[in-house]
Structure formats: C-alpha cells, structure tokens
Amino acid sequence: MIRDLLRTAAEHERIHAVATDPRLAGPVVDRYVAGTGVEDAVDAAAALVRGGLLVSVDRLGEDVADIAGARDTAEGYLRLVAALRDAGLAGSADLSLKLSSVGQALPGDGQRIAVDLARRIAQAATDAGMTLTLDAEDHTTTDATLATLLALREDFPATGAVLQAMLTRTPGDCADLVGVGSRVRLCKGAYDEPAAVAVRDRQDVRLAYVRCLAVLMAGAGYPMVATHDPVLVDIATALAVRHSRERGSYEFQMLYGVRPPEQRRLAAQGERVRVYLPYGSQWYRYMVRRLVERPANVALFLRSVVGAR
C-alpha cells in the first residue's frame, strides 16, 4: 500500500508542491542528490573519486515538454562534460542520460530529436575521455531506447545500455547485448510495470536478476551490476569467478547515498565500484522512485518534514 501511495504522489501536483519545499525536503534530498548545479555534481564526484570510487553522473529531468527543453538538457550535459574534464575527473566518470529528457516522447520527430541530441552528448563525452550510458525508463520506451543505443554504437561503441531484470523480455535483450565491449548495466527496475510485461514479487525479481546476470557474466561484454542487495552482490562475485572474469572486466554500481560503507568495502577489495550520482533541481520523481524501492526511507523523509516545521 505504501508503494501505491508513493506512486500516486509522484504525479500529484499539490503533493509535489509541498514535498519540493526546500524547508521540508532538504535533509532527505541532500542524502541522495548531489545538489542542484554542475559545481555541486563536480564536488560530489571529486569526493567519491578521492575515496577510490567511480561515478556515473545523471542530470535530473525527464519527459521534457518541447524541443526547447530537450535542447536545454543537451546543453546542460555539455556543460557537465566540460566541468568534469576541467576538474580532471573524465577518466573516472560516465554520464547517465534518460532519452525522455532529450525529447524521445515528443510527438512527431521525438525519436529523431533524441537520437541527434544524444549523439551530441556522446561526441562530447568521447572527446573528453568519458562514456555515456542510456538510462532505462518504463517498458513502453524500451524498444526506442535500444534502437537509439544501436544507432549511437555505430560511432560510439562504448555507449552503455541499462536493462531492467523485472521485465520478462530482458533475458532476450541480455543475450542480444553480450558482444565484445558491450557495456550493460543490469538493475532490478524502478518503474511500476504491469504484470503482463514484468514480474512483480520481490523474490521473483531477485531470481530474474540472477538469470539475467548469468547471461551477461557468461558473455564477452562488460556487465555493470547495479544492486544494493547483498545476496546479489555475493552471487555476482561467484558468477565472476565461475566465468574466470578478472576484476576490472565488470563493475558494481550503487546509488549515491545508499550503502556507502558497502561501496567502500567492495572498492577496498579491489572491485570497480561506480556510484550513480544525480544532481539538478528536478529531483522529485527520482526521489519518489527511491522511496518506492525502499519504503523505510519514508520515515527519514517524514522526520525531515516534522523537523522543518
């Protein structure tokens, strides 16, 4: 029931207005979001890199309403690339991009607009010595996102994909993306998908994750194991050993502010660990998805609200 309420909150304008009041939201948002500006993102990235971690930086924002918004997103990413490069962080940084933030859902030419703008971002990232990963969104976008991935990989073969284990189609997508050099981030999935296209029980999602991860680990690509689940972390390590994968031929990924001691522990053991680092003023939907994934975080949010009054 808590998850259903949170999903409703994501789209409710009055709840949005209250929740995004900085007097109320600040303490909890600061835990999971690096800040609102490029400088905040760079400072947070630098601190993580100094601690032996890698980063994937996401400029928050999705479902832009017009081409001007899509272009603004692209320009924002170009500024981010320049700032990370100038700070000496390019070699440790990846960019995460939601295609809806560059116009994928716009009527008419949305897909073409998204591909063109994503290509600009990929070019800037490549020139700076960075990589780009295309974030997953809800299941209705999967085909268009994978089509964009294939188009970008013609010129930027290091472009990464994100697959959601909860979708029933994902084992097949994993099998299609295990070629040499193919970077694939596997996550459980953070969207409220219908039972017709996804498994919904938490244990079934975990089992689906293991099946998909086994395909990626057996392949010739570069698996990016995006999970905080300690059972899945142990299984990933065991699968790497089973398939004679050396450390550095795969990596773990975790969210900014979630299990930082575990991030440091894995890095200290010699694993590559990348932190998904979001920043920007449009943090609301991102935060709601984090609460849906872990309803215990609701208590932290409520304490911050009460404390701000």
C-alpha positions as CSV (number, residue, x, y, z in Angstrom):
1,M,0.0,0.0,0.0
2,I,2.9,2.4,0.8
3,R,4.3,1.9,-2.7
4,D,0.9,2.6,-4.3
5,L,0.6,5.9,-2.3
6,L,4.1,6.9,-3.3
7,R,3.4,6.3,-7.0
8,T,0.3,8.4,-6.7
9,A,2.4,11.1,-5.0
10,A,4.8,11.2,-8.0
11,E,2.0,12.6,-10.2
12,H,0.0,14.7,-7.7
13,E,0.6,18.4,-8.2
14,R,-0.3,19.5,-4.6
15,I,1.8,16.8,-3.0
16,H,4.6,17.8,-5.4
17,A,4.4,21.4,-4.3
18,V,4.6,20.6,-0.6
19,A,7.3,17.9,-1.0
20,T,9.6,20.1,-3.0
21,D,9.5,23.0,-0.5
22,P,13.2,23.2,0.3
23,R,12.5,23.8,4.0
24,L,10.9,20.4,4.2
25,A,12.7,18.3,1.6
26,G,16.3,19.5,2.1
27,P,17.6,17.0,4.6
28,V,16.4,13.9,2.8
29,V,17.2,15.1,-0.7
30,D,20.7,16.1,0.2
31,R,21.3,12.5,1.2
32,Y,20.5,11.1,-2.3
33,V,21.1,14.0,-4.7
34,A,24.4,15.8,-5.1
35,G,22.9,19.3,-5.4
36,T,21.2,21.4,-8.0
37,G,24.2,22.8,-10.0
38,V,27.1,21.5,-12.1
39,E,29.5,22.7,-9.4
40,D,27.7,20.6,-6.8
41,A,27.9,17.5,-9.0
42,V,31.6,18.0,-9.7
43,D,32.4,18.5,-6.0
44,A,30.5,15.3,-5.1
45,A,32.1,13.4,-7.9
46,A,35.6,14.5,-6.8
47,A,35.0,13.4,-3.2
48,L,33.9,10.0,-4.4
49,V,36.8,9.6,-6.7
50,R,39.2,10.5,-3.9
51,G,37.7,7.7,-2.0
52,G,38.5,5.2,-4.7
53,L,35.2,5.1,-6.4
54,L,34.0,5.8,-10.0
55,V,30.9,7.9,-10.9
56,S,28.0,8.0,-13.4
57,V,26.5,11.4,-13.3
58,D,22.9,12.0,-14.1
59,R,21.4,15.4,-14.8
60,L,18.0,15.0,-13.4
61,G,15.0,15.8,-15.6
62,E,12.7,13.7,-17.8
63,D,9.7,13.9,-20.1
64,V,10.5,17.3,-21.5
65,A,7.5,19.2,-22.9
66,D,9.1,20.7,-26.0
67,I,12.2,20.8,-28.2
68,A,13.5,23.8,-26.3
69,G,13.5,21.7,-23.1
70,A,15.3,18.9,-24.9
71,R,18.0,21.3,-26.2
72,D,18.4,22.7,-22.7
73,T,19.1,19.3,-21.4
74,A,21.7,18.6,-24.0
75,E,23.4,22.0,-23.3
76,G,23.4,21.1,-19.7
77,Y,25.2,17.8,-20.3
78,L,27.8,19.6,-22.5
79,R,28.5,22.0,-19.6
80,L,28.7,19.0,-17.2
81,V,31.2,17.2,-19.5
82,A,33.4,20.4,-19.7
83,A,33.3,20.8,-15.9
84,L,34.2,17.2,-15.2
85,R,37.0,17.3,-17.8
86,D,38.4,20.6,-16.3
87,A,38.4,19.0,-12.8
88,G,40.4,16.1,-14.0
89,L,37.6,13.6,-13.5
90,A,36.9,12.5,-17.0
91,G,38.8,9.2,-16.6
92,S,36.6,8.2,-13.7
93,A,33.3,9.5,-15.0
94,D,30.4,8.1,-17.0
95,L,27.2,10.1,-18.0
96,S,23.7,8.6,-17.5
97,L,21.1,10.0,-19.8
98,K,17.3,9.5,-19.9
99,L,16.2,9.8,-23.5
100,S,12.9,11.4,-22.5
101,S,15.0,14.3,-21.2
102,V,16.2,15.0,-24.8
103,G,12.8,14.7,-26.4
104,Q,12.2,11.0,-27.1
105,A,8.5,11.3,-26.1
106,L,7.8,14.4,-28.1
107,P,5.1,13.9,-30.8
108,G,6.2,13.6,-34.4
109,D,10.0,13.8,-34.6
110,G,10.7,13.0,-30.9
111,Q,12.8,9.9,-31.6
112,R,14.9,11.7,-34.2
113,I,15.4,14.7,-31.9
114,A,16.5,12.4,-29.1
115,V,19.0,10.5,-31.2
116,D,20.5,13.7,-32.6
117,L,20.9,15.3,-29.2
118,A,22.2,12.1,-27.6
119,R,24.8,11.9,-30.4
120,R,26.0,15.4,-29.5
121,I,26.4,14.4,-25.9
122,A,28.1,11.1,-26.8
123,Q,30.5,13.0,-29.0
124,A,31.4,15.5,-26.2
125,A,31.8,12.6,-23.8
126,T,34.1,10.7,-26.1
127,D,36.2,13.8,-26.9
128,A,36.7,14.2,-23.1
129,G,37.6,10.6,-22.5
130,M,34.3,9.7,-20.9
131,T,31.5,7.2,-21.6
132,L,27.7,7.6,-22.0
133,T,25.1,5.2,-20.7
134,L,21.4,5.4,-21.8
135,D,19.2,5.0,-18.8
136,A,16.1,2.7,-18.8
137,E,12.7,4.2,-18.3
138,D,9.3,2.4,-18.3
139,H,8.7,-0.6,-20.6
140,T,7.0,1.4,-23.3
141,T,10.3,3.1,-24.1
142,T,12.5,0.0,-24.3
143,D,12.3,-0.6,-28.0
144,A,13.0,3.0,-28.9
145,T,15.9,3.2,-26.3
146,L,17.5,0.1,-27.7
147,A,17.2,1.4,-31.2
148,T,18.9,4.6,-30.1
149,L,21.6,2.5,-28.5
150,L,22.3,0.7,-31.7
151,A,22.4,3.9,-33.7
152,L,24.9,5.5,-31.3
153,R,27.1,2.5,-31.1
154,E,27.8,2.8,-34.8
155,D,30.0,5.8,-34.0
156,F,30.4,5.4,-30.2
157,P,30.7,1.7,-29.5
158,A,31.3,2.3,-25.7
159,T,27.7,3.6,-25.3
160,G,26.2,1.7,-22.4
161,A,22.7,0.2,-22.1
162,V,20.5,-0.3,-19.0
163,L,18.3,-3.3,-18.7
164,Q,15.7,-4.0,-16.0
165,A,15.6,-7.5,-14.7
166,M,11.9,-7.3,-13.8
167,L,10.8,-7.1,-17.4
168,T,10.1,-10.5,-18.9
169,R,11.8,-9.6,-22.1
170,T,15.1,-8.8,-20.5
171,P,16.8,-12.2,-20.8
172,G,16.5,-11.9,-24.6
173,D,17.8,-8.4,-24.5
174,C,20.8,-9.5,-22.4
175,A,21.5,-12.2,-25.0
176,D,21.5,-9.6,-27.7
177,L,23.9,-7.3,-25.9
178,V,26.7,-9.6,-24.8
179,G,29.2,-8.8,-27.6
180,V,32.7,-7.8,-27.0
181,G,32.9,-4.4,-25.3
182,S,29.2,-4.1,-24.8
183,R,28.5,-2.2,-21.6
184,V,25.3,-3.3,-19.9
185,R,24.0,-2.0,-16.5
186,L,21.6,-4.5,-15.0
187,C,19.2,-3.2,-12.4
188,K,16.1,-4.7,-10.8
189,G,13.8,-2.0,-12.2
190,A,12.2,1.1,-10.5
191,Y,9.0,1.6,-12.5
192,D,5.5,0.3,-11.7
193,E,5.2,-2.1,-14.6
194,P,2.1,-4.2,-15.3
195,A,2.1,-8.0,-14.7
196,A,1.7,-8.5,-18.4
197,V,5.3,-7.4,-19.1
198,A,7.1,-7.8,-15.7
199,V,7.5,-9.9,-12.6
200,R,6.3,-8.0,-9.5
201,D,7.0,-10.2,-6.5
202,R,10.3,-9.2,-4.8
203,Q,11.7,-12.7,-4.7
204,D,10.7,-13.3,-8.3
205,V,12.5,-10.1,-9.3
206,R,15.6,-11.3,-7.5
207,L,15.6,-14.6,-9.3
208,A,15.0,-12.8,-12.6
209,Y,18.1,-10.7,-11.9
210,V,20.2,-13.7,-11.3
211,R,19.1,-15.3,-14.6
212,C,19.9,-12.1,-16.5
213,L,23.2,-11.6,-14.7
214,A,24.3,-15.1,-15.5
215,V,23.8,-14.4,-19.2
216,L,25.9,-11.2,-19.0
217,M,28.7,-12.7,-17.0
218,A,28.9,-15.6,-19.5
219,G,29.2,-13.2,-22.4
220,A,32.0,-11.2,-23.8
221,G,30.7,-7.8,-22.8
222,Y,31.2,-5.6,-19.7
223,P,28.5,-6.2,-17.1
224,M,27.6,-3.4,-14.7
225,V,26.0,-4.9,-11.6
226,A,23.6,-2.3,-10.3
227,T,22.3,-3.5,-7.0
228,H,22.5,-2.9,-3.2
229,D,21.1,-6.4,-2.5
230,P,23.9,-8.2,-0.5
231,V,22.7,-11.6,-1.8
232,L,23.0,-10.4,-5.4
233,V,26.4,-8.9,-4.7
234,D,27.6,-12.2,-3.4
235,I,26.1,-14.0,-6.4
236,A,27.7,-11.6,-8.8
237,T,31.1,-12.2,-7.3
238,A,30.6,-16.0,-7.5
239,L,29.5,-15.8,-11.2
240,A,32.6,-13.7,-12.0
241,V,34.7,-16.5,-10.5
242,R,32.8,-19.2,-12.3
243,H,33.3,-17.5,-15.7
244,S,37.0,-16.7,-14.9
245,R,36.4,-12.9,-15.0
246,E,39.2,-10.8,-13.7
247,R,38.4,-7.8,-11.6
248,G,38.0,-4.9,-13.9
249,S,36.1,-6.9,-16.5
250,Y,32.9,-6.0,-14.7
251,E,31.8,-3.5,-12.1
252,F,29.4,-2.9,-9.3
253,Q,27.1,0.2,-9.3
254,M,25.2,1.7,-6.4
255,L,23.2,4.8,-5.8
256,Y,24.6,8.0,-4.2
257,G,23.8,7.9,-0.5
258,V,22.8,4.2,-0.4
259,R,25.1,1.8,1.5
260,P,28.2,3.9,1.2
261,P,30.1,1.6,3.6
262,E,29.4,-1.3,1.2
263,Q,30.6,0.8,-1.7
264,R,33.9,1.5,0.1
265,R,34.2,-2.2,1.2
266,L,34.0,-3.5,-2.3
267,A,36.4,-0.9,-3.6
268,A,38.9,-1.8,-0.9
269,Q,38.7,-5.4,-2.0
270,G,39.8,-4.4,-5.5
271,E,36.4,-4.3,-7.2
272,R,35.5,-1.5,-9.6
273,V,32.6,0.4,-7.9
274,R,30.7,3.2,-9.6
275,V,28.3,5.5,-7.8
276,Y,25.2,6.7,-9.7
277,L,25.3,10.4,-8.9
278,P,22.2,12.5,-9.7
279,Y,22.1,16.3,-9.5
280,G,19.7,19.1,-10.6
281,S,16.6,20.9,-9.5
282,Q,14.2,18.3,-11.0
283,W,14.8,15.7,-8.3
284,Y,11.2,14.9,-7.3
285,R,10.4,11.9,-9.5
286,Y,13.9,10.4,-8.8
287,M,13.3,10.6,-5.1
288,V,9.9,9.1,-5.2
289,R,11.3,6.1,-7.1
290,R,13.9,5.7,-4.4
291,L,11.2,5.7,-1.8
292,V,9.2,3.1,-3.7
293,E,12.2,0.9,-3.8
294,R,12.8,1.2,-0.1
295,P,9.7,2.4,1.8
296,A,11.7,2.6,5.0
297,N,13.2,5.8,3.6
298,V,9.7,7.4,4.1
299,A,10.4,7.6,7.8
300,L,13.5,9.7,7.1
301,F,11.5,12.0,4.8
302,L,8.8,12.4,7.5
303,R,11.3,13.2,10.2
304,S,12.8,15.9,7.9
305,V,9.3,17.4,7.4
306,V,8.5,17.5,11.1
307,G,11.9,18.9,11.9
308,A,11.5,21.7,9.5
309,R,8.2,23.0,10.9
